[in-house]
Amino acid sequence: MPWIEAQEGVEIVGIEHYAITDTDVTTQLTKLKAVKPDFVLGAHYKSQTGMIGRQAHQVGLETTIVNNC
């Protein structure tokens, strides 16, 4: 994601992956929570938006999650 790193004041602090068939992404979200991001930029499927939002809340990830798809 060099295009995002080139933006002034933006630093990538973590990258996590998951498969379209995954139903639990709490491990990835917990890792992201640990690095205290200002926001999470996701490239997730629209059908998974609710799941990711619920699980982010469950693990206490309190930041904006943006889907760029």
PETA-V81798 format. One record per backbone hydrogen bond with DSSP energy under -0.5 kcal/mol. CO is the residue of the C=O (numbers start at 1). NH is the residue of the N-H. If there is no record, write none. Layout:
BEGIN
co=[CO;CO]
nh=[NH;NH]
END
This chain:
BEGIN
co=[1;1;2;4;7;9;11;19;25;26;27;28;29;30;31;32;32;33;38;40;40;42;45;46;48;49;50;51;52;53;54;55;56;56;57;60;61;64;64;66;66]
nh=[4;5;6;7;10;11;13;22;29;30;31;32;33;34;35;35;37;36;64;42;66;68;48;49;52;53;54;55;56;57;58;59;60;61;60;62;63;40;66;42;68]
END
